[in-house]
Amino acid sequence: MALSLTLILATVLTACTPSSQAVGDTWHPSTVDHDGVDRSDIMVALVGSPSKPTDAGANEEDGRILASLKGQRMDGYYSQAASFGDQQAGVEDAVNREVDLILVHAPAQGDWTPSLAKARKAGIPVAVIPERGAAWEDGPDGIYYAATLSMDRGTGKGTPVLLADALQNIIDDGPHTRTIRVTLGQAGE
């Protein structure tokens, strides 16, 4: 009996994971619109950039990201990281907390597949904000993260999207590009 229940649950839970796309990046033109999660009910895990507490620049940007989320009525918690291993532990902690989205800031070099695969299996979308000027590679399948976010520094074309709006769209599996230019302030700032 217990084995049957386990097999049924395993089948149901794996059905939530898209087969060839990242969680949060499966929208297509025939997708039926739905009312997504209320913004005030969303919990975002910010896995901080690998830095020491004395690295003011990196920690300040992590703080600005959290303040932006709070200012846009989205809850978030911060997982400070001093290394690649700390960042991976932060992702795994977020999976255990069953957050709505994992946001990795300045991912360190290393094999992200094990920790991001856990997020994927749990049905949690992952977005990445690479360090300025750094490239982020998802791997050959492109199935572990929903989008790369680039912080607007006033150099791009068009109007950037508010960070919280971009994350809400990813969580709701709305249409978006794989690279999204975002701003922490008011739209257009």
C-alpha positions as CSV (number, residue, x, y, z in Angstrom):
1,M,0.0,0.0,0.0
2,A,2.7,2.5,1.0
3,L,4.7,1.5,-2.1
4,S,1.7,2.2,-4.4
5,L,1.1,5.6,-2.8
6,T,4.8,6.5,-3.2
7,L,4.8,5.5,-6.9
8,I,1.6,7.6,-7.5
9,L,3.1,10.6,-5.7
10,A,6.4,10.3,-7.6
11,T,4.5,10.2,-10.9
12,V,2.3,13.2,-10.1
13,L,5.2,15.3,-8.8
14,T,7.5,14.6,-11.8
15,A,4.6,15.6,-14.1
16,C,5.1,19.2,-12.9
17,T,8.6,19.4,-14.4
18,P,8.7,20.3,-18.1
19,S,10.6,17.8,-20.2
20,S,12.8,20.0,-22.4
21,Q,12.5,23.6,-20.9
22,A,13.3,25.4,-17.7
23,V,10.6,25.7,-15.1
24,G,9.2,29.2,-15.6
25,D,10.1,29.3,-19.3
26,T,7.5,27.1,-20.9
27,W,5.0,29.6,-22.1
28,H,4.0,29.4,-25.8
29,P,1.2,31.1,-27.9
30,S,-1.3,28.4,-27.2
31,T,-0.9,28.6,-23.4
32,V,-4.1,29.3,-21.6
33,D,-3.9,32.5,-19.5
34,H,-4.4,32.1,-15.8
35,D,-4.4,34.2,-12.7
36,G,-1.0,33.8,-11.1
37,V,0.3,34.0,-7.6
38,D,-0.6,37.2,-5.7
39,R,2.6,39.3,-5.4
40,S,2.3,39.6,-1.6
41,D,2.2,35.8,-1.3
42,I,5.5,35.3,-3.3
43,M,8.7,34.3,-1.6
44,V,12.0,34.8,-3.4
45,A,15.3,33.4,-2.2
46,L,18.1,35.7,-3.1
47,V,21.3,33.6,-3.2
48,G,23.9,36.3,-2.7
49,S,27.1,37.0,-4.7
50,P,30.1,35.1,-3.4
51,S,31.7,37.8,-1.2
52,K,33.0,38.4,2.3
53,P,30.9,40.6,4.7
54,T,33.6,43.3,4.2
55,D,33.1,43.4,0.4
56,A,30.8,46.4,0.5
57,G,30.1,46.6,-3.2
58,A,28.7,43.1,-3.7
59,N,26.8,43.1,-0.4
60,E,25.3,46.6,-1.2
61,E,23.9,45.4,-4.5
62,D,22.4,42.3,-2.8
63,G,20.8,44.7,-0.3
64,R,19.5,46.9,-3.1
65,I,17.9,43.8,-4.8
66,L,16.1,42.9,-1.6
67,A,15.0,46.5,-1.0
68,S,13.6,46.6,-4.5
69,L,11.6,43.4,-4.0
70,K,10.2,44.7,-0.7
71,G,9.4,48.1,-2.3
72,Q,7.4,46.2,-5.0
73,R,5.5,44.1,-2.3
74,M,7.4,40.9,-2.9
75,D,8.9,39.0,0.0
76,G,12.5,37.8,-0.1
77,Y,15.1,36.4,2.1
78,Y,18.9,36.5,1.7
79,S,21.3,33.6,1.7
80,Q,24.8,35.1,2.1
81,A,27.5,33.3,0.3
82,A,31.3,33.5,0.5
83,S,31.9,30.8,-2.0
84,F,30.5,28.6,-4.8
85,G,29.7,25.9,-2.2
86,D,27.8,28.5,-0.1
87,Q,25.8,29.5,-3.2
88,Q,24.9,25.8,-3.9
89,A,23.9,25.4,-0.3
90,G,21.7,28.5,-0.6
91,V,19.9,27.0,-3.6
92,E,19.3,23.7,-1.7
93,D,18.0,25.6,1.3
94,A,15.6,27.5,-0.9
95,V,14.4,24.2,-2.4
96,N,13.8,22.9,1.1
97,R,11.9,26.1,2.0
98,E,9.7,25.6,-1.1
99,V,10.1,29.2,-2.3
100,D,8.4,30.5,-5.4
101,L,11.6,31.5,-7.2
102,I,15.4,31.3,-6.7
103,L,17.4,34.3,-7.7
104,V,21.1,33.7,-7.9
105,H,23.3,36.9,-7.9
106,A,26.7,36.6,-9.5
107,P,27.0,32.8,-9.7
108,A,30.5,31.6,-9.1
109,Q,32.3,29.3,-11.5
110,G,31.5,25.6,-10.9
111,D,29.2,22.8,-11.8
112,W,25.7,24.1,-11.0
113,T,23.9,21.1,-12.4
114,P,23.3,19.2,-9.1
115,S,21.8,22.1,-7.1
116,L,19.8,23.5,-10.1
117,A,18.5,20.1,-10.9
118,K,17.0,19.9,-7.4
119,A,15.3,23.2,-8.0
120,R,14.0,22.0,-11.3
121,K,12.7,18.7,-9.8
122,A,10.9,20.7,-7.1
123,G,9.3,22.9,-9.8
124,I,11.0,26.1,-8.6
125,P,12.0,28.5,-11.4
126,V,15.6,29.9,-11.2
127,A,16.7,33.3,-12.5
128,V,20.3,34.5,-12.6
129,I,21.9,37.9,-12.4
130,P,25.4,37.4,-13.6
131,E,28.2,39.6,-12.4
132,R,28.5,42.7,-14.7
133,G,30.4,41.7,-17.8
134,A,30.3,37.9,-17.0
135,A,28.6,35.3,-19.1
136,W,26.3,32.7,-17.7
137,E,26.0,29.3,-19.3
138,D,23.1,27.0,-18.4
139,G,24.5,23.9,-19.9
140,P,23.8,22.1,-23.1
141,D,20.1,21.4,-22.4
142,G,19.1,25.0,-21.3
143,I,16.7,23.5,-18.8
144,Y,17.9,24.8,-15.4
145,Y,17.1,28.5,-15.4
146,A,14.2,30.5,-16.7
147,A,16.0,33.7,-17.5
148,T,19.2,35.7,-17.2
149,L,18.5,39.2,-15.7
150,S,20.8,42.1,-16.5
151,M,20.8,45.1,-14.3
152,D,20.1,48.2,-16.3
153,R,22.9,50.7,-16.1
154,G,21.3,53.1,-18.6
155,T,23.1,51.7,-21.6
156,G,20.5,49.5,-23.2
157,K,17.9,50.2,-25.7
158,G,14.2,50.4,-24.7
159,T,12.7,50.5,-21.3
160,P,13.9,48.0,-18.7
161,V,11.4,46.0,-16.6
162,L,11.0,46.3,-12.9
163,L,12.8,43.4,-11.2
164,A,9.7,42.3,-9.3
165,D,7.6,42.5,-12.5
166,A,10.1,40.2,-14.3
167,L,10.2,37.7,-11.5
168,Q,6.4,37.7,-11.2
169,N,6.2,37.0,-14.9
170,I,8.6,34.1,-14.6
171,I,6.8,32.6,-11.6
172,D,3.5,32.9,-13.5
173,D,5.2,31.3,-16.5
174,G,4.3,34.3,-18.7
175,P,5.9,35.1,-22.0
176,H,9.5,36.4,-21.7
177,T,12.8,36.3,-23.4
178,R,15.7,34.3,-21.9
179,T,17.6,37.6,-21.2
180,I,15.6,40.4,-19.5
181,R,17.0,43.8,-18.7
182,V,15.7,44.9,-15.3
183,T,15.8,47.9,-13.1
184,L,15.5,48.1,-9.3
185,G,13.7,51.4,-9.2
186,Q,10.7,52.8,-11.0
187,A,10.1,51.6,-14.5
188,G,12.2,53.6,-17.0
189,E,14.7,54.7,-14.3
